[in-house]
Amino acid sequence: MTKTVSLALISLSFLFAGLSAQAEGVELCKPLSTSEHKDEIGGVFSKSLDQYIKALDSAAAEENWLSLAESSGQNLENKCTRIAVIPTSTKFLSKNIFGHEPTEFLKSLVIEKKYIIKFYKSEAAEDQKISISDNEYNRLAFLAAGIMGAESSGGKSLMYFAEYVLSKLGFLERLAVCINKRTWAKCTTKHITSRGMTQIKKVPFVGEIYGINRNNLSDPYLSGVATMGFLIETYKWYLGVVNNEKRFYMAPVVGAQRTERRQIRSEDFDVFLTYMYRGDIREIYDGTATPNKSCYYKRVQKYQEHLRFYIVPDQDCSEAGKSILDT
């Protein structure tokens, strides 16, 4: 029995290595879902969910809630508005086999908004200190939700399963990285594999006040907080790229030939941060990025399309719920 279990675990480490190598290779633009009984991201069609969404949309219209695009045109600079996230696919509503819920990830983006903004405005953020506006946070939160889907299908991908199991097995996790990297030195570094629903490797500064570390990133709620921290810190670099004309960061015109390059502009917000998160910043630096052809970028957008992201202008963000920092 013990021998069988050992062989199964070692096989899992080889599976993880193979999945990692495939993820780092050429992306194949395969449909997320082709079943006639499921939506585009693999959620099951549900009449009750459709009725629920229509009721909420109706209530949102009556209460004058704003879409993300509408709120961007509002003067909310000195406010901290409440976000209301409504999933329109069961993909976001169901647990995975470990009991991890994507809704907990989404909930953290809403409830912890006030504290995350406050942290990054404080000296505790050190060289990552940045004054994030309400609109900027909302856009980053929407991007975080899309990345959660693209990276792990809300915690339901095979890669997520393999990494979660191996993270509990210590040596076999290092063995899997050895197989993938083909060197023992890479196996002994402390940042071994990605963790959580957005596959984070390095915990951002905000993790300090939440007690987040690599061992608890599998918690969807904490994973949401960490993802926001990473995106905010990346966003600060993005602003430096946009505002500093001496930097020669280029991106292609969407739909243009690869040789037609231009400098990064403020409207490249989603593209730049998505490429950064994916680890493809070299493509933007070289001017070879083609977001209209990127399967990863398309997946992020596809998951975003299955979320209603409302801004409640008359409610303060502290009304969203009780932060875990208040306990």
Secondary structure as GFF3:
##gff-version 3
##sequence-region A 1 327
A	DSSP	alpha_helix	2	24	.	.	.	ID=ss1
A	DSSP	alpha_helix	47	62	.	.	.	ID=ss2
A	DSSP	beta_strand	66	67	.	.	.	ID=ss3
A	DSSP	alpha_helix	68	72	.	.	.	ID=ss4
A	DSSP	beta_strand	81	87	.	.	.	ID=ss5
A	DSSP	three_ten_helix	90	92	.	.	.	ID=ss6
A	DSSP	alpha_helix	102	111	.	.	.	ID=ss7
A	DSSP	alpha_helix	113	121	.	.	.	ID=ss8
A	DSSP	three_ten_helix	123	128	.	.	.	ID=ss9
A	DSSP	alpha_helix	134	152	.	.	.	ID=ss10
A	DSSP	alpha_helix	158	167	.	.	.	ID=ss11
A	DSSP	alpha_helix	171	181	.	.	.	ID=ss12
A	DSSP	three_ten_helix	185	188	.	.	.	ID=ss13
A	DSSP	alpha_helix	207	210	.	.	.	ID=ss14
A	DSSP	alpha_helix	220	243	.	.	.	ID=ss15
A	DSSP	beta_strand	250	252	.	.	.	ID=ss16
A	DSSP	beta_strand	261	263	.	.	.	ID=ss17
A	DSSP	three_ten_helix	266	268	.	.	.	ID=ss18
A	DSSP	alpha_helix	269	278	.	.	.	ID=ss19
A	DSSP	alpha_helix	281	286	.	.	.	ID=ss20
A	DSSP	alpha_helix	295	304	.	.	.	ID=ss21
A	DSSP	beta_strand	307	316	.	.	.	ID=ss22
A	DSSP	three_ten_helix	317	320	.	.	.	ID=ss23
A	DSSP	three_ten_helix	324	326	.	.	.	ID=ss24
###
